[in-house]
């Protein structure tokens, strides 16, 4: 199983054996948003910088940007969550992923938090 990393903006990253980084919002983020009703994803082929807003998620409560936690080129998007946004609520850290990046620098994942560090970070937000 691949290692999952987390950003302070509540995105998760999982780097697969193919070198692609799958990115989505965390379970914490989807719970804070509530029922998700709309998702806008970046176009495949788009280059994104680390920290750049590149997707949008809207719930019945609010709209929120989704940031690229790492720099790279969008290789694939999850059309299923555009067609059925509620998938993000039911599987934020699984089938509700947003997009896949071909990373500019695969070693850059070391700048992100592991699960224990992310959980610790969440405990400081209360």
TAZI-V609677 format. One record per backbone hydrogen bond with DSSP energy under -1.0 kcal/mol. CO is the residue of the C=O (numbers start at 1). NH is the residue of the N-H. Records with the same first field share a line. If there is no record, write none. Layout:
# TAZI-V609677
CO->NH / NH
This chain:
# TAZI-V609677
5->13
6->113
7->10
10->26
11->7
12->24
13->5
14->22
16->19
20->16
21->101
22->14
23->98 / 99
24->12
26->30
27->31
28->32
29->33
30->34
35->60
38->58
40->56
43->46
46->74
48->72
49->52
52->68
55->66
56->40
57->64
58->37 / 38
62->59
64->57
66->54 / 55
68->51
71->104
72->48
73->102
74->45
76->100
77->79
78->81
79->83
80->84
84->87
85->88
86->90
87->91
91->94 / 96
94->97
98->78
99->23
100->75 / 76
101->21
102->73
105->108
106->109
107->110
108->111
109->112
113->6
114->118
115->119
116->120
117->121
118->122
119->123
121->124
122->125
